[in-house]
Amino acid sequence: MTPAPVPAILRADCDEKHARLRQAFGEAGLELPAGGDFEEQLRLVLAFSDFAAESLVRDPALLAGLQAAGLLDRPAGPGELAARLDVFLQETPDAENLALRLRRFRRREMVRIAWRDLAGLADLAETTGDLSDLAEACLDQSLAFLHRRQCADFGPPLHADGTPMGLVVLALGKLGARELNFSSDIDLIFAYPAAGETAAGRGELTHEEFFTRLGRSLIQVLGRSDAEGQVFRVDLRLRPFGENGPVVLSFDAMEQYYQEQGRDWERYA
């Protein structure tokens, strides 16, 4: 598919961004990829996305890596994005480094998704599906990492039969519908199965305390912002009792809320 030309009104800005990108590639000792429809695709991306343009100028190796791996030319397969993140997070030492790696991975994937969208290589379903897959992968793998670390500190939360207990994360809004866009936050609700106390670790916690700590840690890792941006903004205002409610609820407490106080739209969601 031959990309559409850059509109005349955007050409001067596009030329300036293109010159900056060539300079950045030269300073990094890299050669700007070329050939086929790549040049026209690049110009469209630079013209229509300041985020992508700034990301590529700041880190020319990002574009070189995506192009060399062929990731700009084809859609991601089922589970591929999560598998790439798993490799990216190997040997992550702590939560601070986890947050940094997630932000870098998210920037890389957002550039890839934006490229395919703006170059006309992906339809709306692929774009929103990829963005939703990205959010889910970041959620799943950061939650698993944080849960392991917290179990090591305080002991694991267990069901009555001794099996491990985990935090349940419910996605509402655009993520719940797999319709995430480039500027979306993610609407979440946190729940845990049952009351109890953690097994012996550095210090016992009630399950409510354990999962409240875990939920807050997850929000911090995903929402922390620096020069790399942030992973995703997390919005918990749709949880039971809204902003005044606890960060997490047990299944029993959540069921009671929806039966006795939940509004119609909450039950439908």
C-alpha positions in Angstrom: 0.0 0.0 0.0 1.4 3.4 -1.0 1.1 5.9 1.8 -0.8 9.1 1.3 1.3 12.2 0.8 2.0 14.7 3.6 -0.4 17.6 3.4 1.2 20.8 2.1 0.4 22.7 5.4 2.5 20.2 7.4 5.5 19.8 5.0 7.7 22.5 6.5 7.3 21.1 10.0 7.9 17.6 8.6 11.1 18.7 6.9 12.4 20.3 10.1 11.7 17.1 12.1 13.2 15.0 9.3 16.4 17.1 9.4 16.6 16.7 13.2 16.2 13.0 12.9 18.9 12.6 10.3 21.2 14.6 12.6 20.4 12.4 15.5 21.1 9.3 13.5 24.4 10.7 12.4 25.4 11.6 15.9 24.5 8.1 17.1 26.6 6.6 14.3 23.6 5.0 12.7 22.2 5.2 9.2 18.6 6.2 8.7 16.7 3.3 7.1 15.4 3.9 3.6 13.9 2.0 0.7 10.5 0.9 -0.4 7.7 2.9 1.1 9.7 3.5 4.3 10.6 7.2 3.5 7.0 8.2 2.8 5.8 6.3 5.9 8.4 8.1 8.0 7.3 11.5 6.7 3.7 10.8 7.6 4.6 9.7 11.1 6.8 12.8 11.6 4.1 15.1 10.2 1.2 13.8 12.3 2.8 12.7 15.6 5.0 15.0 17.7 5.3 12.2 20.3 6.7 9.8 17.7 9.0 12.4 16.2 10.4 13.4 19.6 10.8 9.8 20.6 12.8 8.9 17.4 15.0 12.0 17.6 15.8 11.2 21.3 16.5 7.6 20.6 17.4 6.8 17.0 18.2 3.2 18.0 14.5 2.8 18.7 13.6 3.2 15.0 16.6 1.3 13.8 15.6 -1.7 16.0 11.9 -1.7 15.0 12.8 -1.5 11.3 15.5 -4.1 11.5 13.2 -6.6 13.3 10.4 -6.0 10.8 8.0 -4.9 13.5 6.8 -2.0 11.5 5.7 -4.0 8.5 3.4 -6.6 10.1 0.8 -6.8 12.9 1.8 -8.3 16.2 0.6 -11.9 16.6 -1.4 -13.2 19.6 0.6 -13.0 22.8 3.6 -11.5 20.9 3.6 -8.2 22.7 3.4 -9.9 26.2 6.3 -12.2 25.2 8.4 -9.2 24.1 7.7 -7.5 27.4 8.7 -10.6 29.3 12.1 -10.6 27.7 12.5 -6.8 28.2 11.9 -7.3 32.0 14.3 -10.2 32.5 16.5 -9.7 35.6 14.7 -6.5 36.7 16.2 -5.8 40.1 13.6 -3.7 41.9 10.4 -1.8 41.6 12.1 1.4 40.6 13.9 -0.3 37.7 10.6 -2.1 36.8 8.9 1.3 36.4 11.7 2.6 34.2 11.8 -0.5 31.9 8.0 -0.4 31.6 8.1 3.3 30.5 10.8 2.6 27.9 8.9 -0.5 26.6 5.7 1.4 26.4 7.3 4.3 24.5 8.8 1.8 22.0 5.5 0.0 21.4 3.6 3.3 21.2 5.9 4.4 18.4 5.4 1.1 16.6 1.6 1.3 17.0 1.5 4.9 15.9 3.7 4.2 12.9 1.4 1.5 11.6 -1.7 3.6 12.3 -0.4 6.8 10.6 1.2 5.0 7.7 -2.1 3.3 6.9 -0.8 -0.2 7.6 -3.2 -0.9 10.5 -7.0 -0.4 10.8 -8.8 0.9 13.9 -9.4 -2.6 15.3 -5.7 -3.5 15.1 -4.6 -0.1 16.7 -7.0 -0.2 19.6 -6.3 -4.0 20.1 -2.6 -3.4 20.2 -3.0 -0.5 22.7 -5.2 -2.7 24.9 -2.7 -5.6 24.7 0.0 -3.2 25.7 -1.9 -2.1 28.8 -2.8 -5.6 29.7 0.8 -6.9 29.4 2.1 -4.0 31.5 -0.6 -4.6 34.1 -0.1 -8.4 34.3 3.7 -8.4 34.4 4.1 -5.5 36.8 1.5 -7.0 39.1 3.2 -10.4 39.1 6.6 -8.8 39.8 5.2 -6.7 42.7 3.3 -9.6 44.1 6.4 -11.8 44.3 8.4 -9.1 46.0 5.7 -8.4 48.5 5.2 -12.1 49.3 9.0 -12.3 50.0 8.6 -9.4 52.5 5.4 -10.3 54.3 4.6 -13.8 53.4 2.0 -14.9 50.8 -1.7 -14.5 51.2 -3.4 -17.9 51.1 -6.9 -19.4 50.7 -8.2 -21.6 53.5 -6.9 -24.7 51.6 -3.4 -23.3 51.5 -3.5 -22.3 47.8 -2.0 -18.9 46.8 -4.3 -15.9 46.6 -3.9 -13.1 44.1 -5.2 -9.6 43.5 -8.0 -9.5 40.9 -7.8 -6.5 38.6 -11.0 -5.6 36.8 -10.8 -3.3 33.8 -13.7 -1.0 32.9 -14.1 1.7 30.3 -12.0 1.6 27.1 -9.6 -1.0 28.4 -12.5 -3.3 29.5 -14.0 -3.0 26.0 -10.5 -3.3 24.3 -11.0 0.1 22.7 -8.0 1.9 24.3 -6.7 4.9 22.4 -3.4 6.7 22.5 -4.5 9.2 25.3 -6.7 6.9 27.3 -6.2 6.3 31.0 -7.2 2.9 32.4 -10.2 2.5 34.7 -9.5 -0.3 37.2 -11.1 -2.0 40.2 -9.1 -4.1 42.7 -10.5 -7.0 44.6 -9.3 -9.9 46.6 -11.0 -13.3 47.4 -11.3 -13.4 51.2 -10.1 -12.0 54.5 -7.2 -13.6 56.4 -3.6 -13.0 57.3 -0.4 -13.6 55.3 1.8 -16.5 56.1 4.9 -15.6 58.2 7.3 -13.3 56.4 9.0 -10.2 57.6 5.8 -9.3 59.3 2.2 -10.5 59.0 -0.4 -8.4 57.3 -4.1 -8.8 57.0 -5.2 -9.6 53.4 -6.8 -6.2 53.2 -3.5 -4.6 54.2 -1.5 -6.8 51.8 -3.6 -6.1 48.8 -4.0 -2.4 49.5 -0.2 -2.1 49.6 0.0 -4.1 46.4 -2.6 -2.0 44.6 -0.9 1.2 45.6 2.5 -0.1 44.4 0.9 -1.0 41.1 -0.6 2.4 40.7 2.7 4.0 41.5 4.7 1.9 39.0 2.3 2.5 36.2 1.6 6.1 36.9 5.0 7.5 37.8 6.2 10.0 35.3 9.7 11.2 34.2 11.5 12.1 31.0 10.3 8.8 29.5 6.7 9.7 30.2 4.6 7.2 32.2 3.2 3.8 31.5 -0.5 4.5 32.0 -2.6 6.8 34.1 -4.7 4.7 36.5 -8.2 5.8 37.4 -9.9 4.1 40.4 -12.8 6.4 40.7 -15.3 3.8 39.3 -14.6 1.5 42.3 -17.3 0.9 44.9 -17.9 4.2 46.9 -15.8 6.1 44.4 -13.0 8.3 45.5 -14.0 7.8 49.2 -13.9 4.0 49.0 -11.1 1.7 49.9 -8.5 0.8 47.3 -9.4 -2.8 47.4 -12.4 -4.8 48.6 -13.0 -8.5 49.4 -15.3 -10.4 47.1 -17.9 -10.5 49.9 -17.7 -6.8 50.5 -17.9 -6.1 46.8 -20.9 -8.3 46.3 -22.7 -6.6 49.3 -22.0 -3.2 47.8 -23.4 -4.0 44.4 -26.5 -5.7 45.8 -27.3 -3.0 48.4 -25.8 0.3 47.1 -24.6 -0.1 43.5 -26.2 2.1 40.9 -27.6 0.5 37.8 -24.7 1.6 35.6 -22.3 0.0 38.1 -24.1 -3.3 37.9 -24.2 -3.3 34.2 -20.4 -2.5 34.0 
